[in-house]
Amino acid sequence: MCGIAGIARREGPPPSVTALLRMAAALHHRGPDGHGLFTGRRVGLAHTRLAIIDLAGGAQPLVNEDGSVMVVYNGEVYNYIELQTELESLGHRFHTRCDTEVLVHGWEQWGEGMLDRLNGQFAFAIYDRRDDTIFLARDRFGIQPLFFALQNGDLIFGSEVKALLASGEVAAEIDPQGLDEVFTFWGARAPRTAFRGVQQLEPGSCARWRDGELRIRQYYHLDYDSPRHEPADALEQLDELMRTSVRLRMRADVPVGGYLSGGLDSSITCSLAAGFTPHDLRTFSVTFQDPALDESEFQQELAQDLGSVHAVTHIDDAAIAAVFPDVVRHAETPLVRTAPAPLYLLSKLTRERGVRVVLTGEGADELFLGYDLFKESVVR
């Protein structure tokens, strides 16, 4: 992941370099490989980079040929190679091998219509100097975060709330309704957050800021319309979708690992990933002191079957308690369960072993009925 941040002024003095540096510093943990700044008459942008693709040439903010369009971006566009080929056939010239550059040329060619062509997880901001506008976008399911505040027409945005607070222009105050939603739904529902005056761009949404006005629209809607009868080739279609999905996510200039819980979701993704990596697959697991929670037997069985280089971190209650304050700080919301703490410790293990990109299997339980509660829903 990377970190993005920015300030856009309706009027008055330009954003200060000092404020942008503070915002970037607040996001350093997201992008330890480098940072970049842009300051203009009305707009300032900051970026902290985690280098995944084109390690030498992907510095941001990244601009088009004449400097009229620039982007700061967090995430990955998995079909960037196909989009680059299409854009080059339309006359665009690329100067890097990174997926980021697809966004500036895609914006030049298709404008907001570019979003319909992106296959990936992303949050980005495009500054179009031709009409002095900021365009924000977030991926279809909100995998990558994007927060913003609008104050007297000024737009302050970033990958995390702490970047907005570091700007010195957004106060750290609790939103009582957001807090109520946390304890009711386990999290504030977008666009609300637990912070007063801070919103999150909703999944599948984009926003355009110009002259102090922010217009938001949803560009993607889930389509639940399903056929009455399952197609005869449903399993073949699912198999192709899964293979293509995992194969595209293996595109990186660094090794891609996998979290291995022992459940259906991560077992599926790691099994497919093993066939698409030129390296030995690196897998990572957590085991628990409580036998009722421990799935190490299934983890080891699959790791041996895949021939992966497997690493394990053992977790007890004391370890969860020790890291919980750090977990809350990164989550930027009250937490009503401890599940994020083992994931935090698992991520720490992954980073210590030199792997910075992993397949997680998150979101697959609903599709593959990974827990009994989802099976019960189908029955009901």
Residue pairs with C-beta under 8 A, 6 or more apart in sequence:
1 30
1 31
1 50
1 74
1 75
1 144
1 159
2 30
2 31
2 47
2 48
2 49
2 50
2 60
2 73
2 74
2 75
2 159
3 24
3 27
3 28
3 30
3 31
3 46
3 47
3 48
3 74
3 158
3 159
3 160
3 163
4 27
4 45
4 46
4 47
4 72
4 73
4 74
4 123
4 124
4 125
4 146
4 157
4 158
4 159
5 20
5 23
5 24
5 26
5 27
5 45
5 46
5 47
5 72
5 157
5 158
5 159
5 163
5 164
5 167
6 15
6 20
6 43
6 44
6 45
6 46
6 72
6 125
6 127
6 134
6 155
6 156
6 157
6 158
7 15
7 19
7 20
7 43
7 44
7 154
7 155
7 156
7 167
7 169
8 15
8 42
8 43
8 44
8 134
8 154
8 155
8 209
9 15
9 42
9 43
9 154
10 152
10 153
10 154
10 211
10 212
11 153
11 212
14 39
14 40
14 41
14 42
14 43
14 44
15 39
15 43
15 44
16 39
16 44
17 37
17 39
17 44
19 44
19 166
19 167
19 168
19 169
20 37
20 39
20 44
20 45
20 46
21 37
21 46
22 166
22 167
22 168
23 46
23 158
23 163
23 164
23 166
23 167
24 35
24 37
24 46
24 47
24 48
24 163
25 166
26 158
26 160
26 162
26 163
26 165
26 166
27 46
27 48
27 158
27 159
27 160
27 162
27 163
28 35
28 48
29 330
30 48
30 50
30 74
30 159
30 160
31 47
31 48
31 49
31 50
32 48
32 50
33 49
33 50
33 51
33 55
34 48
34 49
34 51
34 59
35 46
35 47
35 48
35 49
36 46
36 47
36 49
36 59
36 60
36 61
36 72
37 44
37 45
37 46
37 47
37 61
38 44
38 45
38 61
38 70
38 127
40 127
40 129
42 132
43 127
43 132
43 134
45 61
45 70
45 72
45 125
45 127
46 72
47 60
47 61
47 72
47 73
49 58
49 59
49 60
50 356
51 58
51 253
51 254
52 76
52 252
52 253
52 254
52 356
52 357
53 76
53 80
53 97
53 98
53 99
53 251
53 252
53 253
54 96
54 97
54 98
54 253
55 253
55 254
57 95
57 96
57 97
57 98
58 96
58 97
58 98
58 100
60 71
60 72
60 73
60 100
61 70
61 71
61 72
61 127
62 70
62 71
62 73
62 96
62 98
62 100
62 101
62 103
62 104
63 69
63 70
63 71
63 104
64 70
64 104
64 105
64 108
65 93
67 129
68 128
68 129
68 130
69 104
69 107
69 108
69 126
69 127
69 128
69 129
69 130
70 104
70 126
70 127
70 129
71 100
71 103
71 104
71 107
71 124
71 125
71 126
71 127
72 124
72 125
73 100
73 103
73 122
73 123
73 124
73 125
74 122
74 123
74 124
74 144
74 159
75 120
75 121
75 122
75 123
75 124
75 139
75 143
75 144
76 99
76 120
76 121
76 122
76 249
76 251
77 83
77 99
77 102
77 103
77 118
77 119
77 120
77 122
78 119
78 120
78 248
78 249
78 251
79 117
79 118
79 119
79 120
79 248
80 98
80 99
80 102
80 120
80 251
81 251
83 102
83 106
83 117
83 118
84 94
84 101
84 102
87 94
87 102
87 105
87 106
87 109
88 94
90 109
92 105
92 108
92 109
94 101
94 105
95 101
99 120
103 114
103 124
103 126
104 126
106 114
106 117
106 118
107 114
107 126
107 128
107 135
110 117
112 135
112 206
112 208
112 219
115 137
115 206
115 219
115 220
116 219
118 139
119 248
120 139
121 139
121 141
121 143
121 144
122 137
122 138
122 139
122 144
123 136
123 137
123 138
123 139
123 144
123 145
123 146
123 159
123 201
124 136
124 137
125 134
125 135
125 136
125 157
126 134
126 135
126 137
127 133
127 134
128 134
128 135
131 210
132 210
132 211
133 208
133 209
133 210
134 155
134 157
134 208
134 209
134 210
135 206
135 207
135 208
135 209
136 146
136 148
136 157
136 201
136 206
136 207
136 208
136 209
137 201
137 205
137 206
137 207
137 219
138 144
138 145
138 146
138 201
138 202
138 203
138 204
138 205
138 206
139 203
139 204
140 203
140 204
140 220
141 203
141 204
141 363
142 190
142 200
142 202
142 203
142 204
144 159
145 159
145 160
145 200
146 157
146 158
146 159
146 200
146 201
147 157
147 158
147 159
147 160
147 161
147 163
147 164
147 193
147 198
147 199
147 200
147 201
148 155
148 156
148 157
148 158
148 164
148 198
148 199
148 200
148 201
148 207
148 214
149 155
149 156
149 157
149 164
149 169
149 170
149 197
149 198
149 199
150 156
150 214
151 169
151 170
151 197
152 212
153 211
153 212
153 213
154 169
154 212
155 209
155 214
156 164
156 167
156 169
156 170
157 164
158 164
158 167
160 332
161 193
161 195
161 198
161 332
162 329
162 332
164 170
164 198
165 171
165 172
170 197
170 198
171 196
171 197
172 195
173 195
173 196
173 197
174 194
174 195
174 196
175 188
175 192
175 193
175 194
175 195
175 196
175 197
175 198
177 192
178 188
178 192
178 193
178 194
178 195
178 196
179 188
179 194
179 334
181 187
181 188
181 189
181 192
182 188
182 194
182 333
182 334
182 336
183 334
183 336
186 336
186 337
187 333
188 194
188 333
190 199
190 200
190 201
190 202
190 203
191 199
191 200
191 201
191 202
192 199
192 200
193 199
193 200
193 332
193 333
194 332
194 333
194 334
195 332
201 207
201 216
202 216
202 218
203 220
204 218
204 219
204 220
204 221
205 216
205 217
205 218
205 219
205 220
206 216
206 217
206 219
207 214
207 215
207 216
207 217
208 214
208 215
209 215
231 237
242 268
242 272
243 272
246 269
246 272
246 273
246 276
246 359
247 272
247 276
249 256
249 359
250 256
250 273
250 276
250 277
252 357
254 355
254 356
254 357
255 277
255 279
255 282
255 354
255 355
255 357
256 273
256 277
256 355
256 357
256 358
256 359
257 281
257 282
257 283
257 284
257 350
257 355
257 357
257 358
257 359
258 266
258 269
258 270
258 273
258 281
258 282
258 283
258 284
258 308
258 358
258 359
258 360
259 266
259 283
259 284
259 285
259 346
259 350
259 358
259 359
259 360
259 361
260 266
260 267
260 270
260 283
260 284
260 285
260 299
260 302
260 303
260 308
260 310
261 267
261 285
261 286
261 295
261 299
261 361
262 285
262 295
262 296
262 297
262 298
262 299
262 302
263 295
263 298
263 361
263 365
263 370
264 364
264 365
264 368
264 369
264 370
265 361
265 362
265 363
265 364
265 365
265 368
265 370
266 359
266 360
266 361
267 298
267 302
268 361
268 364
268 368
269 359
269 360
269 361
269 364
270 281
270 283
270 302
270 306
270 308
270 359
270 361
271 302
271 306
273 281
273 359
274 281
274 306
274 307
274 308
280 307
280 308
280 309
281 306
281 307
281 308
281 309
282 308
282 309
282 311
282 353
282 355
283 303
283 306
283 308
283 309
283 310
283 311
284 310
284 311
284 312
284 313
284 346
284 349
284 350
284 353
284 355
284 358
285 296
285 299
285 303
285 310
285 311
285 312
285 313
285 346
286 312
286 313
286 314
286 315
286 342
286 345
286 346
286 349
287 294
287 295
287 296
287 299
287 312
287 313
287 314
287 315
288 294
288 314
288 315
288 316
288 342
289 314
289 315
289 316
289 317
296 312
299 310
299 312
300 310
303 310
311 349
311 350
311 353
312 349
313 345
313 346
313 348
313 349
315 342
315 345
319 341
319 345
320 338
320 341
320 342
320 345
323 341
323 344
323 345
324 335
324 338
324 341
326 344
327 335
327 340
327 341
327 344
328 334
328 335
330 344
331 340
350 356
350 358
364 370
365 371
365 374
366 374
369 375
369 378
